[in-house]
């Protein structure tokens, strides 16, 4: 089981470029655990406090917004993608949307409250990875907005 966890974490965009020793730290302090959701189950609800994030191993999601015109948006994540980064970036903040399993979903839950327990070099790499993930999301959003204006 631990070998499977190490292998899965190494595929994650969040833990890219970490050494084996740093991955061991992640396992020790962030205590990642496997989560399986059935179709229709919520990963989180709008307004829930953000205290963790998840690495996607398999499955599909629906994003539920407060919008009445388009309340549901299908989301497809690749294996190793990370969702719920708010739990690391701004722990305790309210989740702005709900995320619902649109198939059976397998994830690894990663606690956000213990990030400060990792050594500095490990934290720096993880924060760099978070920055890259957020920049890619920003560019994606900007390109979607640009195509809407055409």
MODELLER restraints for C-alpha pairs under 7 A, 6 or more apart:
rsr = mdl.restraints
at = mdl.atoms
rsr.add(forms.Gaussian(group=physical.xy_distance, feature=features.Distance(at['CA:6:A'], at['CA:23:A']), mean=6.99, stdev=0.5))
rsr.add(forms.Gaussian(group=physical.xy_distance, feature=features.Distance(at['CA:9:A'], at['CA:15:A']), mean=6.35, stdev=0.5))
rsr.add(forms.Gaussian(group=physical.xy_distance, feature=features.Distance(at['CA:10:A'], at['CA:16:A']), mean=6.29, stdev=0.5))
rsr.add(forms.Gaussian(group=physical.xy_distance, feature=features.Distance(at['CA:11:A'], at['CA:80:A']), mean=5.19, stdev=0.5))
rsr.add(forms.Gaussian(group=physical.xy_distance, feature=features.Distance(at['CA:12:A'], at['CA:55:A']), mean=6.52, stdev=0.5))
rsr.add(forms.Gaussian(group=physical.xy_distance, feature=features.Distance(at['CA:12:A'], at['CA:80:A']), mean=4.00, stdev=0.5))
rsr.add(forms.Gaussian(group=physical.xy_distance, feature=features.Distance(at['CA:12:A'], at['CA:81:A']), mean=6.11, stdev=0.5))
rsr.add(forms.Gaussian(group=physical.xy_distance, feature=features.Distance(at['CA:13:A'], at['CA:80:A']), mean=6.02, stdev=0.5))
rsr.add(forms.Gaussian(group=physical.xy_distance, feature=features.Distance(at['CA:13:A'], at['CA:81:A']), mean=6.08, stdev=0.5))
rsr.add(forms.Gaussian(group=physical.xy_distance, feature=features.Distance(at['CA:13:A'], at['CA:82:A']), mean=6.93, stdev=0.5))
rsr.add(forms.Gaussian(group=physical.xy_distance, feature=features.Distance(at['CA:13:A'], at['CA:129:A']), mean=6.70, stdev=0.5))
rsr.add(forms.Gaussian(group=physical.xy_distance, feature=features.Distance(at['CA:14:A'], at['CA:82:A']), mean=6.80, stdev=0.5))
rsr.add(forms.Gaussian(group=physical.xy_distance, feature=features.Distance(at['CA:14:A'], at['CA:126:A']), mean=6.13, stdev=0.5))
rsr.add(forms.Gaussian(group=physical.xy_distance, feature=features.Distance(at['CA:14:A'], at['CA:129:A']), mean=5.43, stdev=0.5))
rsr.add(forms.Gaussian(group=physical.xy_distance, feature=features.Distance(at['CA:14:A'], at['CA:130:A']), mean=6.27, stdev=0.5))
rsr.add(forms.Gaussian(group=physical.xy_distance, feature=features.Distance(at['CA:15:A'], at['CA:126:A']), mean=6.14, stdev=0.5))
rsr.add(forms.Gaussian(group=physical.xy_distance, feature=features.Distance(at['CA:16:A'], at['CA:129:A']), mean=6.96, stdev=0.5))
rsr.add(forms.Gaussian(group=physical.xy_distance, feature=features.Distance(at['CA:22:A'], at['CA:122:A']), mean=6.16, stdev=0.5))
rsr.add(forms.Gaussian(group=physical.xy_distance, feature=features.Distance(at['CA:25:A'], at['CA:118:A']), mean=6.53, stdev=0.5))
rsr.add(forms.Gaussian(group=physical.xy_distance, feature=features.Distance(at['CA:29:A'], at['CA:114:A']), mean=6.06, stdev=0.5))
rsr.add(forms.Gaussian(group=physical.xy_distance, feature=features.Distance(at['CA:29:A'], at['CA:117:A']), mean=6.65, stdev=0.5))
rsr.add(forms.Gaussian(group=physical.xy_distance, feature=features.Distance(at['CA:29:A'], at['CA:118:A']), mean=6.97, stdev=0.5))
rsr.add(forms.Gaussian(group=physical.xy_distance, feature=features.Distance(at['CA:30:A'], at['CA:110:A']), mean=5.97, stdev=0.5))
rsr.add(forms.Gaussian(group=physical.xy_distance, feature=features.Distance(at['CA:30:A'], at['CA:111:A']), mean=5.28, stdev=0.5))
rsr.add(forms.Gaussian(group=physical.xy_distance, feature=features.Distance(at['CA:30:A'], at['CA:114:A']), mean=5.67, stdev=0.5))
rsr.add(forms.Gaussian(group=physical.xy_distance, feature=features.Distance(at['CA:30:A'], at['CA:115:A']), mean=6.74, stdev=0.5))
rsr.add(forms.Gaussian(group=physical.xy_distance, feature=features.Distance(at['CA:31:A'], at['CA:110:A']), mean=6.71, stdev=0.5))
rsr.add(forms.Gaussian(group=physical.xy_distance, feature=features.Distance(at['CA:31:A'], at['CA:111:A']), mean=6.83, stdev=0.5))
rsr.add(forms.Gaussian(group=physical.xy_distance, feature=features.Distance(at['CA:32:A'], at['CA:108:A']), mean=6.05, stdev=0.5))
rsr.add(forms.Gaussian(group=physical.xy_distance, feature=features.Distance(at['CA:32:A'], at['CA:109:A']), mean=5.32, stdev=0.5))
rsr.add(forms.Gaussian(group=physical.xy_distance, feature=features.Distance(at['CA:32:A'], at['CA:110:A']), mean=4.74, stdev=0.5))
rsr.add(forms.Gaussian(group=physical.xy_distance, feature=features.Distance(at['CA:32:A'], at['CA:111:A']), mean=6.90, stdev=0.5))
rsr.add(forms.Gaussian(group=physical.xy_distance, feature=features.Distance(at['CA:33:A'], at['CA:108:A']), mean=5.32, stdev=0.5))
rsr.add(forms.Gaussian(group=physical.xy_distance, feature=features.Distance(at['CA:33:A'], at['CA:109:A']), mean=5.28, stdev=0.5))
rsr.add(forms.Gaussian(group=physical.xy_distance, feature=features.Distance(at['CA:34:A'], at['CA:107:A']), mean=5.80, stdev=0.5))
rsr.add(forms.Gaussian(group=physical.xy_distance, feature=features.Distance(at['CA:34:A'], at['CA:108:A']), mean=4.58, stdev=0.5))
rsr.add(forms.Gaussian(group=physical.xy_distance, feature=features.Distance(at['CA:34:A'], at['CA:109:A']), mean=6.31, stdev=0.5))
rsr.add(forms.Gaussian(group=physical.xy_distance, feature=features.Distance(at['CA:35:A'], at['CA:106:A']), mean=5.84, stdev=0.5))
rsr.add(forms.Gaussian(group=physical.xy_distance, feature=features.Distance(at['CA:35:A'], at['CA:107:A']), mean=5.11, stdev=0.5))
rsr.add(forms.Gaussian(group=physical.xy_distance, feature=features.Distance(at['CA:35:A'], at['CA:108:A']), mean=5.88, stdev=0.5))
rsr.add(forms.Gaussian(group=physical.xy_distance, feature=features.Distance(at['CA:35:A'], at['CA:109:A']), mean=6.58, stdev=0.5))
rsr.add(forms.Gaussian(group=physical.xy_distance, feature=features.Distance(at['CA:36:A'], at['CA:105:A']), mean=5.64, stdev=0.5))
rsr.add(forms.Gaussian(group=physical.xy_distance, feature=features.Distance(at['CA:36:A'], at['CA:106:A']), mean=4.64, stdev=0.5))
rsr.add(forms.Gaussian(group=physical.xy_distance, feature=features.Distance(at['CA:36:A'], at['CA:107:A']), mean=6.40, stdev=0.5))
rsr.add(forms.Gaussian(group=physical.xy_distance, feature=features.Distance(at['CA:37:A'], at['CA:101:A']), mean=6.49, stdev=0.5))
rsr.add(forms.Gaussian(group=physical.xy_distance, feature=features.Distance(at['CA:37:A'], at['CA:104:A']), mean=5.67, stdev=0.5))
rsr.add(forms.Gaussian(group=physical.xy_distance, feature=features.Distance(at['CA:37:A'], at['CA:105:A']), mean=5.10, stdev=0.5))
rsr.add(forms.Gaussian(group=physical.xy_distance, feature=features.Distance(at['CA:37:A'], at['CA:106:A']), mean=6.59, stdev=0.5))
rsr.add(forms.Gaussian(group=physical.xy_distance, feature=features.Distance(at['CA:38:A'], at['CA:101:A']), mean=6.60, stdev=0.5))
rsr.add(forms.Gaussian(group=physical.xy_distance, feature=features.Distance(at['CA:38:A'], at['CA:103:A']), mean=6.49, stdev=0.5))
rsr.add(forms.Gaussian(group=physical.xy_distance, feature=features.Distance(at['CA:38:A'], at['CA:104:A']), mean=4.62, stdev=0.5))
rsr.add(forms.Gaussian(group=physical.xy_distance, feature=features.Distance(at['CA:38:A'], at['CA:105:A']), mean=6.57, stdev=0.5))
rsr.add(forms.Gaussian(group=physical.xy_distance, feature=features.Distance(at['CA:39:A'], at['CA:101:A']), mean=5.07, stdev=0.5))
rsr.add(forms.Gaussian(group=physical.xy_distance, feature=features.Distance(at['CA:39:A'], at['CA:102:A']), mean=5.12, stdev=0.5))
rsr.add(forms.Gaussian(group=physical.xy_distance, feature=features.Distance(at['CA:39:A'], at['CA:103:A']), mean=4.34, stdev=0.5))
rsr.add(forms.Gaussian(group=physical.xy_distance, feature=features.Distance(at['CA:39:A'], at['CA:104:A']), mean=5.15, stdev=0.5))
rsr.add(forms.Gaussian(group=physical.xy_distance, feature=features.Distance(at['CA:40:A'], at['CA:100:A']), mean=5.92, stdev=0.5))
rsr.add(forms.Gaussian(group=physical.xy_distance, feature=features.Distance(at['CA:40:A'], at['CA:101:A']), mean=5.20, stdev=0.5))
rsr.add(forms.Gaussian(group=physical.xy_distance, feature=features.Distance(at['CA:40:A'], at['CA:102:A']), mean=5.99, stdev=0.5))
rsr.add(forms.Gaussian(group=physical.xy_distance, feature=features.Distance(at['CA:41:A'], at['CA:100:A']), mean=5.66, stdev=0.5))
rsr.add(forms.Gaussian(group=physical.xy_distance, feature=features.Distance(at['CA:41:A'], at['CA:101:A']), mean=5.48, stdev=0.5))
rsr.add(forms.Gaussian(group=physical.xy_distance, feature=features.Distance(at['CA:42:A'], at['CA:99:A']), mean=5.77, stdev=0.5))
rsr.add(forms.Gaussian(group=physical.xy_distance, feature=features.Distance(at['CA:42:A'], at['CA:100:A']), mean=4.30, stdev=0.5))
rsr.add(forms.Gaussian(group=physical.xy_distance, feature=features.Distance(at['CA:42:A'], at['CA:101:A']), mean=6.21, stdev=0.5))
rsr.add(forms.Gaussian(group=physical.xy_distance, feature=features.Distance(at['CA:43:A'], at['CA:99:A']), mean=5.51, stdev=0.5))
rsr.add(forms.Gaussian(group=physical.xy_distance, feature=features.Distance(at['CA:43:A'], at['CA:100:A']), mean=5.83, stdev=0.5))
rsr.add(forms.Gaussian(group=physical.xy_distance, feature=features.Distance(at['CA:44:A'], at['CA:98:A']), mean=5.57, stdev=0.5))
rsr.add(forms.Gaussian(group=physical.xy_distance, feature=features.Distance(at['CA:44:A'], at['CA:99:A']), mean=5.60, stdev=0.5))
rsr.add(forms.Gaussian(group=physical.xy_distance, feature=features.Distance(at['CA:45:A'], at['CA:97:A']), mean=6.55, stdev=0.5))
rsr.add(forms.Gaussian(group=physical.xy_distance, feature=features.Distance(at['CA:45:A'], at['CA:98:A']), mean=4.21, stdev=0.5))
rsr.add(forms.Gaussian(group=physical.xy_distance, feature=features.Distance(at['CA:45:A'], at['CA:99:A']), mean=6.59, stdev=0.5))
rsr.add(forms.Gaussian(group=physical.xy_distance, feature=features.Distance(at['CA:46:A'], at['CA:95:A']), mean=5.15, stdev=0.5))
rsr.add(forms.Gaussian(group=physical.xy_distance, feature=features.Distance(at['CA:46:A'], at['CA:96:A']), mean=5.26, stdev=0.5))
rsr.add(forms.Gaussian(group=physical.xy_distance, feature=features.Distance(at['CA:46:A'], at['CA:97:A']), mean=4.38, stdev=0.5))
rsr.add(forms.Gaussian(group=physical.xy_distance, feature=features.Distance(at['CA:46:A'], at['CA:98:A']), mean=4.63, stdev=0.5))
rsr.add(forms.Gaussian(group=physical.xy_distance, feature=features.Distance(at['CA:47:A'], at['CA:94:A']), mean=4.68, stdev=0.5))
rsr.add(forms.Gaussian(group=physical.xy_distance, feature=features.Distance(at['CA:47:A'], at['CA:95:A']), mean=4.96, stdev=0.5))
rsr.add(forms.Gaussian(group=physical.xy_distance, feature=features.Distance(at['CA:47:A'], at['CA:96:A']), mean=6.24, stdev=0.5))
rsr.add(forms.Gaussian(group=physical.xy_distance, feature=features.Distance(at['CA:48:A'], at['CA:94:A']), mean=5.35, stdev=0.5))
rsr.add(forms.Gaussian(group=physical.xy_distance, feature=features.Distance(at['CA:48:A'], at['CA:95:A']), mean=5.37, stdev=0.5))
rsr.add(forms.Gaussian(group=physical.xy_distance, feature=features.Distance(at['CA:49:A'], at['CA:92:A']), mean=4.90, stdev=0.5))
rsr.add(forms.Gaussian(group=physical.xy_distance, feature=features.Distance(at['CA:49:A'], at['CA:93:A']), mean=5.45, stdev=0.5))
rsr.add(forms.Gaussian(group=physical.xy_distance, feature=features.Distance(at['CA:49:A'], at['CA:94:A']), mean=4.61, stdev=0.5))
rsr.add(forms.Gaussian(group=physical.xy_distance, feature=features.Distance(at['CA:49:A'], at['CA:95:A']), mean=6.11, stdev=0.5))
rsr.add(forms.Gaussian(group=physical.xy_distance, feature=features.Distance(at['CA:50:A'], at['CA:86:A']), mean=6.02, stdev=0.5))
rsr.add(forms.Gaussian(group=physical.xy_distance, feature=features.Distance(at['CA:50:A'], at['CA:87:A']), mean=4.31, stdev=0.5))
rsr.add(forms.Gaussian(group=physical.xy_distance, feature=features.Distance(at['CA:50:A'], at['CA:91:A']), mean=5.42, stdev=0.5))
rsr.add(forms.Gaussian(group=physical.xy_distance, feature=features.Distance(at['CA:50:A'], at['CA:92:A']), mean=4.94, stdev=0.5))
rsr.add(forms.Gaussian(group=physical.xy_distance, feature=features.Distance(at['CA:50:A'], at['CA:93:A']), mean=5.42, stdev=0.5))
rsr.add(forms.Gaussian(group=physical.xy_distance, feature=features.Distance(at['CA:50:A'], at['CA:94:A']), mean=5.93, stdev=0.5))
rsr.add(forms.Gaussian(group=physical.xy_distance, feature=features.Distance(at['CA:50:A'], at['CA:95:A']), mean=5.94, stdev=0.5))
rsr.add(forms.Gaussian(group=physical.xy_distance, feature=features.Distance(at['CA:51:A'], at['CA:87:A']), mean=4.40, stdev=0.5))
rsr.add(forms.Gaussian(group=physical.xy_distance, feature=features.Distance(at['CA:51:A'], at['CA:91:A']), mean=5.23, stdev=0.5))
rsr.add(forms.Gaussian(group=physical.xy_distance, feature=features.Distance(at['CA:51:A'], at['CA:92:A']), mean=5.83, stdev=0.5))
rsr.add(forms.Gaussian(group=physical.xy_distance, feature=features.Distance(at['CA:51:A'], at['CA:111:A']), mean=6.41, stdev=0.5))
rsr.add(forms.Gaussian(group=physical.xy_distance, feature=features.Distance(at['CA:51:A'], at['CA:112:A']), mean=5.55, stdev=0.5))
rsr.add(forms.Gaussian(group=physical.xy_distance, feature=features.Distance(at['CA:51:A'], at['CA:113:A']), mean=6.76, stdev=0.5))
rsr.add(forms.Gaussian(group=physical.xy_distance, feature=features.Distance(at['CA:52:A'], at['CA:84:A']), mean=6.98, stdev=0.5))
rsr.add(forms.Gaussian(group=physical.xy_distance, feature=features.Distance(at['CA:52:A'], at['CA:87:A']), mean=4.29, stdev=0.5))
rsr.add(forms.Gaussian(group=physical.xy_distance, feature=features.Distance(at['CA:52:A'], at['CA:88:A']), mean=6.27, stdev=0.5))
rsr.add(forms.Gaussian(group=physical.xy_distance, feature=features.Distance(at['CA:52:A'], at['CA:109:A']), mean=6.77, stdev=0.5))
rsr.add(forms.Gaussian(group=physical.xy_distance, feature=features.Distance(at['CA:52:A'], at['CA:110:A']), mean=5.45, stdev=0.5))
rsr.add(forms.Gaussian(group=physical.xy_distance, feature=features.Distance(at['CA:52:A'], at['CA:111:A']), mean=4.36, stdev=0.5))
rsr.add(forms.Gaussian(group=physical.xy_distance, feature=features.Distance(at['CA:52:A'], at['CA:112:A']), mean=4.69, stdev=0.5))
rsr.add(forms.Gaussian(group=physical.xy_distance, feature=features.Distance(at['CA:53:A'], at['CA:83:A']), mean=5.91, stdev=0.5))
rsr.add(forms.Gaussian(group=physical.xy_distance, feature=features.Distance(at['CA:53:A'], at['CA:84:A']), mean=4.50, stdev=0.5))
rsr.add(forms.Gaussian(group=physical.xy_distance, feature=features.Distance(at['CA:53:A'], at['CA:85:A']), mean=5.25, stdev=0.5))
rsr.add(forms.Gaussian(group=physical.xy_distance, feature=features.Distance(at['CA:53:A'], at['CA:87:A']), mean=5.50, stdev=0.5))
rsr.add(forms.Gaussian(group=physical.xy_distance, feature=features.Distance(at['CA:53:A'], at['CA:88:A']), mean=6.80, stdev=0.5))
rsr.add(forms.Gaussian(group=physical.xy_distance, feature=features.Distance(at['CA:53:A'], at['CA:109:A']), mean=5.98, stdev=0.5))
rsr.add(forms.Gaussian(group=physical.xy_distance, feature=features.Distance(at['CA:53:A'], at['CA:110:A']), mean=5.33, stdev=0.5))
rsr.add(forms.Gaussian(group=physical.xy_distance, feature=features.Distance(at['CA:53:A'], at['CA:111:A']), mean=6.67, stdev=0.5))
rsr.add(forms.Gaussian(group=physical.xy_distance, feature=features.Distance(at['CA:54:A'], at['CA:82:A']), mean=5.57, stdev=0.5))
rsr.add(forms.Gaussian(group=physical.xy_distance, feature=features.Distance(at['CA:54:A'], at['CA:83:A']), mean=5.39, stdev=0.5))
rsr.add(forms.Gaussian(group=physical.xy_distance, feature=features.Distance(at['CA:54:A'], at['CA:84:A']), mean=6.29, stdev=0.5))
rsr.add(forms.Gaussian(group=physical.xy_distance, feature=features.Distance(at['CA:54:A'], at['CA:107:A']), mean=6.00, stdev=0.5))
rsr.add(forms.Gaussian(group=physical.xy_distance, feature=features.Distance(at['CA:54:A'], at['CA:108:A']), mean=5.34, stdev=0.5))
rsr.add(forms.Gaussian(group=physical.xy_distance, feature=features.Distance(at['CA:54:A'], at['CA:109:A']), mean=4.52, stdev=0.5))
rsr.add(forms.Gaussian(group=physical.xy_distance, feature=features.Distance(at['CA:54:A'], at['CA:110:A']), mean=5.75, stdev=0.5))
rsr.add(forms.Gaussian(group=physical.xy_distance, feature=features.Distance(at['CA:55:A'], at['CA:80:A']), mean=5.71, stdev=0.5))
rsr.add(forms.Gaussian(group=physical.xy_distance, feature=features.Distance(at['CA:55:A'], at['CA:81:A']), mean=5.68, stdev=0.5))
rsr.add(forms.Gaussian(group=physical.xy_distance, feature=features.Distance(at['CA:55:A'], at['CA:82:A']), mean=4.51, stdev=0.5))
rsr.add(forms.Gaussian(group=physical.xy_distance, feature=features.Distance(at['CA:55:A'], at['CA:83:A']), mean=6.54, stdev=0.5))
rsr.add(forms.Gaussian(group=physical.xy_distance, feature=features.Distance(at['CA:55:A'], at['CA:107:A']), mean=5.44, stdev=0.5))
rsr.add(forms.Gaussian(group=physical.xy_distance, feature=features.Distance(at['CA:55:A'], at['CA:108:A']), mean=5.04, stdev=0.5))
rsr.add(forms.Gaussian(group=physical.xy_distance, feature=features.Distance(at['CA:55:A'], at['CA:109:A']), mean=6.65, stdev=0.5))
rsr.add(forms.Gaussian(group=physical.xy_distance, feature=features.Distance(at['CA:56:A'], at['CA:77:A']), mean=6.90, stdev=0.5))
rsr.add(forms.Gaussian(group=physical.xy_distance, feature=features.Distance(at['CA:56:A'], at['CA:79:A']), mean=5.64, stdev=0.5))
rsr.add(forms.Gaussian(group=physical.xy_distance, feature=features.Distance(at['CA:56:A'], at['CA:80:A']), mean=5.50, stdev=0.5))
rsr.add(forms.Gaussian(group=physical.xy_distance, feature=features.Distance(at['CA:56:A'], at['CA:81:A']), mean=5.43, stdev=0.5))
rsr.add(forms.Gaussian(group=physical.xy_distance, feature=features.Distance(at['CA:56:A'], at['CA:82:A']), mean=6.08, stdev=0.5))
rsr.add(forms.Gaussian(group=physical.xy_distance, feature=features.Distance(at['CA:56:A'], at['CA:106:A']), mean=6.45, stdev=0.5))
rsr.add(forms.Gaussian(group=physical.xy_distance, feature=features.Distance(at['CA:56:A'], at['CA:107:A']), mean=4.66, stdev=0.5))
rsr.add(forms.Gaussian(group=physical.xy_distance, feature=features.Distance(at['CA:56:A'], at['CA:108:A']), mean=6.68, stdev=0.5))
rsr.add(forms.Gaussian(group=physical.xy_distance, feature=features.Distance(at['CA:57:A'], at['CA:79:A']), mean=5.02, stdev=0.5))
rsr.add(forms.Gaussian(group=physical.xy_distance, feature=features.Distance(at['CA:57:A'], at['CA:80:A']), mean=6.16, stdev=0.5))
rsr.add(forms.Gaussian(group=physical.xy_distance, feature=features.Distance(at['CA:57:A'], at['CA:106:A']), mean=5.22, stdev=0.5))
rsr.add(forms.Gaussian(group=physical.xy_distance, feature=features.Distance(at['CA:57:A'], at['CA:107:A']), mean=5.19, stdev=0.5))
rsr.add(forms.Gaussian(group=physical.xy_distance, feature=features.Distance(at['CA:58:A'], at['CA:79:A']), mean=6.20, stdev=0.5))
rsr.add(forms.Gaussian(group=physical.xy_distance, feature=features.Distance(at['CA:58:A'], at['CA:105:A']), mean=5.46, stdev=0.5))
rsr.add(forms.Gaussian(group=physical.xy_distance, feature=features.Distance(at['CA:58:A'], at['CA:106:A']), mean=5.16, stdev=0.5))
rsr.add(forms.Gaussian(group=physical.xy_distance, feature=features.Distance(at['CA:59:A'], at['CA:103:A']), mean=5.70, stdev=0.5))
rsr.add(forms.Gaussian(group=physical.xy_distance, feature=features.Distance(at['CA:59:A'], at['CA:104:A']), mean=5.73, stdev=0.5))
rsr.add(forms.Gaussian(group=physical.xy_distance, feature=features.Distance(at['CA:59:A'], at['CA:105:A']), mean=4.25, stdev=0.5))
rsr.add(forms.Gaussian(group=physical.xy_distance, feature=features.Distance(at['CA:59:A'], at['CA:106:A']), mean=6.52, stdev=0.5))
rsr.add(forms.Gaussian(group=physical.xy_distance, feature=features.Distance(at['CA:60:A'], at['CA:75:A']), mean=6.28, stdev=0.5))
rsr.add(forms.Gaussian(group=physical.xy_distance, feature=features.Distance(at['CA:60:A'], at['CA:76:A']), mean=5.35, stdev=0.5))
rsr.add(forms.Gaussian(group=physical.xy_distance, feature=features.Distance(at['CA:60:A'], at['CA:77:A']), mean=6.84, stdev=0.5))
rsr.add(forms.Gaussian(group=physical.xy_distance, feature=features.Distance(at['CA:60:A'], at['CA:101:A']), mean=6.15, stdev=0.5))
rsr.add(forms.Gaussian(group=physical.xy_distance, feature=features.Distance(at['CA:60:A'], at['CA:102:A']), mean=5.17, stdev=0.5))
rsr.add(forms.Gaussian(group=physical.xy_distance, feature=features.Distance(at['CA:60:A'], at['CA:103:A']), mean=5.66, stdev=0.5))
rsr.add(forms.Gaussian(group=physical.xy_distance, feature=features.Distance(at['CA:60:A'], at['CA:105:A']), mean=6.56, stdev=0.5))
rsr.add(forms.Gaussian(group=physical.xy_distance, feature=features.Distance(at['CA:61:A'], at['CA:74:A']), mean=5.99, stdev=0.5))
rsr.add(forms.Gaussian(group=physical.xy_distance, feature=features.Distance(at['CA:61:A'], at['CA:75:A']), mean=5.13, stdev=0.5))
rsr.add(forms.Gaussian(group=physical.xy_distance, feature=features.Distance(at['CA:61:A'], at['CA:76:A']), mean=6.56, stdev=0.5))
rsr.add(forms.Gaussian(group=physical.xy_distance, feature=features.Distance(at['CA:61:A'], at['CA:99:A']), mean=6.55, stdev=0.5))
rsr.add(forms.Gaussian(group=physical.xy_distance, feature=features.Distance(at['CA:61:A'], at['CA:100:A']), mean=5.47, stdev=0.5))
rsr.add(forms.Gaussian(group=physical.xy_distance, feature=features.Distance(at['CA:61:A'], at['CA:101:A']), mean=4.57, stdev=0.5))
rsr.add(forms.Gaussian(group=physical.xy_distance, feature=features.Distance(at['CA:61:A'], at['CA:102:A']), mean=4.69, stdev=0.5))
rsr.add(forms.Gaussian(group=physical.xy_distance, feature=features.Distance(at['CA:62:A'], at['CA:72:A']), mean=6.11, stdev=0.5))
rsr.add(forms.Gaussian(group=physical.xy_distance, feature=features.Distance(at['CA:62:A'], at['CA:73:A']), mean=5.48, stdev=0.5))
rsr.add(forms.Gaussian(group=physical.xy_distance, feature=features.Distance(at['CA:62:A'], at['CA:74:A']), mean=4.45, stdev=0.5))
rsr.add(forms.Gaussian(group=physical.xy_distance, feature=features.Distance(at['CA:62:A'], at['CA:75:A']), mean=5.69, stdev=0.5))
rsr.add(forms.Gaussian(group=physical.xy_distance, feature=features.Distance(at['CA:62:A'], at['CA:99:A']), mean=5.90, stdev=0.5))
rsr.add(forms.Gaussian(group=physical.xy_distance, feature=features.Distance(at['CA:62:A'], at['CA:100:A']), mean=5.10, stdev=0.5))
rsr.add(forms.Gaussian(group=physical.xy_distance, feature=features.Distance(at['CA:62:A'], at['CA:101:A']), mean=6.32, stdev=0.5))
rsr.add(forms.Gaussian(group=physical.xy_distance, feature=features.Distance(at['CA:62:A'], at['CA:102:A']), mean=5.87, stdev=0.5))
rsr.add(forms.Gaussian(group=physical.xy_distance, feature=features.Distance(at['CA:63:A'], at['CA:72:A']), mean=5.49, stdev=0.5))
rsr.add(forms.Gaussian(group=physical.xy_distance, feature=features.Distance(at['CA:63:A'], at['CA:73:A']), mean=5.05, stdev=0.5))
rsr.add(forms.Gaussian(group=physical.xy_distance, feature=features.Distance(at['CA:63:A'], at['CA:74:A']), mean=6.19, stdev=0.5))
rsr.add(forms.Gaussian(group=physical.xy_distance, feature=features.Distance(at['CA:63:A'], at['CA:75:A']), mean=6.72, stdev=0.5))
rsr.add(forms.Gaussian(group=physical.xy_distance, feature=features.Distance(at['CA:63:A'], at['CA:97:A']), mean=6.87, stdev=0.5))
rsr.add(forms.Gaussian(group=physical.xy_distance, feature=features.Distance(at['CA:63:A'], at['CA:98:A']), mean=5.92, stdev=0.5))
rsr.add(forms.Gaussian(group=physical.xy_distance, feature=features.Distance(at['CA:63:A'], at['CA:99:A']), mean=4.82, stdev=0.5))
rsr.add(forms.Gaussian(group=physical.xy_distance, feature=features.Distance(at['CA:63:A'], at['CA:100:A']), mean=6.39, stdev=0.5))
rsr.add(forms.Gaussian(group=physical.xy_distance, feature=features.Distance(at['CA:64:A'], at['CA:71:A']), mean=5.35, stdev=0.5))
rsr.add(forms.Gaussian(group=physical.xy_distance, feature=features.Distance(at['CA:64:A'], at['CA:72:A']), mean=4.65, stdev=0.5))
rsr.add(forms.Gaussian(group=physical.xy_distance, feature=features.Distance(at['CA:64:A'], at['CA:73:A']), mean=6.61, stdev=0.5))
rsr.add(forms.Gaussian(group=physical.xy_distance, feature=features.Distance(at['CA:64:A'], at['CA:97:A']), mean=5.82, stdev=0.5))
rsr.add(forms.Gaussian(group=physical.xy_distance, feature=features.Distance(at['CA:64:A'], at['CA:98:A']), mean=4.96, stdev=0.5))
rsr.add(forms.Gaussian(group=physical.xy_distance, feature=features.Distance(at['CA:64:A'], at['CA:99:A']), mean=6.17, stdev=0.5))
rsr.add(forms.Gaussian(group=physical.xy_distance, feature=features.Distance(at['CA:65:A'], at['CA:71:A']), mean=4.95, stdev=0.5))
rsr.add(forms.Gaussian(group=physical.xy_distance, feature=features.Distance(at['CA:65:A'], at['CA:72:A']), mean=6.47, stdev=0.5))
rsr.add(forms.Gaussian(group=physical.xy_distance, feature=features.Distance(at['CA:65:A'], at['CA:97:A']), mean=5.17, stdev=0.5))
rsr.add(forms.Gaussian(group=physical.xy_distance, feature=features.Distance(at['CA:65:A'], at['CA:98:A']), mean=6.66, stdev=0.5))
rsr.add(forms.Gaussian(group=physical.xy_distance, feature=features.Distance(at['CA:87:A'], at['CA:112:A']), mean=5.62, stdev=0.5))
rsr.add(forms.Gaussian(group=physical.xy_distance, feature=features.Distance(at['CA:88:A'], at['CA:112:A']), mean=4.74, stdev=0.5))
rsr.add(forms.Gaussian(group=physical.xy_distance, feature=features.Distance(at['CA:91:A'], at['CA:112:A']), mean=6.70, stdev=0.5))
